[in-house]
Amino acid sequence: MTDYGINKKLTLSLATGYHLNKSLSLKGEDSSATTSGMGDIIIFPRYDIYNETNGNIRTEVTLGLGVNYLLVLIPILPKQYQVFGT
C-alpha cells in the first residue's frame, strides 16, 4: 500500500497485488480456473476529522471511503485465464 498526503488533513492510499499463480476450484466440480498477473486496484481516500497530540498520547478520528477497481474492467493490464475441466 502506498500513502500520499495531499494536504495536512487528506491522505490518499493506493493498493494492488500481483498473483503468481492463483487458482479456483469449486467443491463437487471437475473444473478449475487459474490466473496470474495484477490484482485489483484499491483507492482509499482518508480525511482527518480530529487529531490531537498530548505528550505521547495521540487521539485521531479519520473518515475513509474505499473504491475497488477490477483490472478486468480497466483495459490497462488485461488478465489471462485458463479453464481446465471436462
C-alpha positions in Angstrom: 0.0 0.0 0.0 1.2 3.5 -0.8 0.0 6.6 1.0 0.3 10.1 -0.3 -0.5 13.2 1.9 -2.4 15.6 -0.4 -2.6 18.1 2.5 -2.5 18.1 6.3 -6.0 16.5 6.6 -6.4 14.5 3.4 -4.4 11.3 2.6 -4.8 9.1 -0.5 -3.9 5.4 -0.2 -3.4 3.1 -3.2 -3.0 -0.7 -3.1 -2.8 -3.5 -5.6 -1.4 -7.0 -5.7 0.3 -9.4 -8.1 -0.7 -13.1 -8.3 2.0 -15.5 -9.5 -0.4 -18.5 -9.7 -4.0 -18.0 -8.4 -6.4 -20.9 -8.9 -10.1 -21.5 -8.1 -11.6 -25.0 -7.7 -15.3 -25.5 -6.7 -16.2 -28.3 -4.4 -18.0 -31.0 -6.3 -17.0 -29.7 -9.7 -14.5 -31.2 -12.1 -13.2 -27.9 -13.5 -10.9 -25.3 -12.1 -9.6 -21.9 -13.3 -6.1 -20.4 -12.9 -4.8 -16.9 -13.5 -1.7 -14.8 -12.8 -0.9 -11.1 -13.0 -2.0 -7.8 -11.5 -4.9 -7.9 -9.0 -7.5 -5.2 -8.3 -6.6 -1.6 -7.6 -7.9 -0.2 -4.4 -8.2 3.6 -3.9 -8.8 4.7 -0.4 -9.0 8.4 0.5 -9.0 9.3 4.2 -9.9 12.6 5.8 -8.6 13.6 9.2 -11.6 14.9 11.2 -10.0 15.2 14.6 -6.3 14.9 15.6 -4.8 15.8 18.9 -1.4 15.0 20.5 -0.9 15.4 24.2 2.6 14.3 25.2 3.0 10.7 24.0 -0.8 10.2 23.6 -2.3 10.8 20.1 -6.0 10.8 19.5 -7.3 10.7 15.9 -10.7 10.3 14.2 -10.4 9.6 10.4 -13.2 9.2 7.8 -12.4 7.0 4.8 -14.2 5.6 1.8 -12.7 2.9 -0.4 -13.2 2.1 -4.1 -12.1 -1.2 -5.6 -11.4 -1.2 -9.4 -11.2 -4.5 -11.1 -8.5 -4.6 -13.7 -10.8 -6.7 -15.9 -12.9 -3.5 -16.4 -9.8 -1.3 -16.9 -8.0 -2.4 -20.1 -4.6 -1.3 -18.9 -3.4 -4.7 -17.7 -5.7 -7.5 -19.0 -5.8 -10.8 -17.2 -5.3 -14.1 -18.9 -7.5 -17.0 -17.7 -7.1 -20.7 -18.4 -10.0 -23.0 -17.6 -9.4 -26.7 -17.2 -12.1 -29.4 -16.9 -14.4 -31.8 -18.6 
